Amino acid sequence: MRVEGTPIDSYLSKIAEVDERSGRPLSRQVFLSEAPGGGADRNGVVVQPGESVLLIAAYGDSPDRFYAVRSFDGLRRGWLAESALAPQSRPR
């Protein structure tokens, strides 16, 4: 994973369990990307709704911000759109 965003202090966040727009529970895995941006290719790594991840870098401005994330074991890494994070666990 290339980190081309602004490094941030590791921030513990959680993947959303409910869709903000519809209010429906999310049951699908979320794919991480190779780079920030909506057009980036998936890197084959997934995270589950409700899973905790560490944010390590930010790219872009709200509402189109992307975060470099990694799992606690450090083996799963990639980029994730801010909208995939639970609203209450997004960095301010």
C-alpha angles and dihedrals in degrees: 000000000000115000108213097154131089110286114239132188107272107276123196111227138164131229112244118263095190129048107244094215102045101024089227121139115258115231101167128095117248119232120223121221133228092235139008119277138067094267097053120119120252113253097211094254120121137191127198129235108270094021117137118232137174118244111214106169140015131215128188133357132287130308090023097042120137127198131208105230136188134186121243092259089051092230098106114061137159146110125293133188115246089237090068091063123087106261093234092054100050118114114254 
